[in-house]
Amino acid sequence: MAKLFDDARNYMPDDPEIIEVMGSKEAQAQKRYYGTSPVYYRLGRKIIYRGADLNAWAEVQKVTPEEA
C-alpha cells in the first residue's frame, strides 16, 4: 500500500490531512477515548501523531473484499 502519511513528519490533530482521514478534533478525541485511534503522544495538552504510526494504523484499518 502506498503510504498515506510522511513517516518522518509529526502531525497535529488540526492538520488538514488528519482531519480528512480521522475526522474533526472532537471525533479524534472520541477515537482516543475508546482506544481506536492511532498511537499518539500527549505532551501536556498537546496531541502529536507520528507519520509512521499513522501509516501503521491505516494499514490495520484495511478491509479486503472477503471481509466486506
Phi, psi and omega in degrees: 000139174292143181286133179280331185234154177284118182302328186272000185256149171259140183242146177255157181301337181263007175292137182304324180296322181288316179298321180297320185270318188255352180095189184297170177299325179292319178295322177296319179298321177296319178298318178295318180299316182274359176078022181251008180272167172293166175301140181217164175249137175248112179247098189068240177261358183273137176252134179228131174252133173274143180303319180298320179292323177296318178295320178296318178297316180298322180296322180291333181282352183300136178243125177271158183304328180295330183276339187289000000 
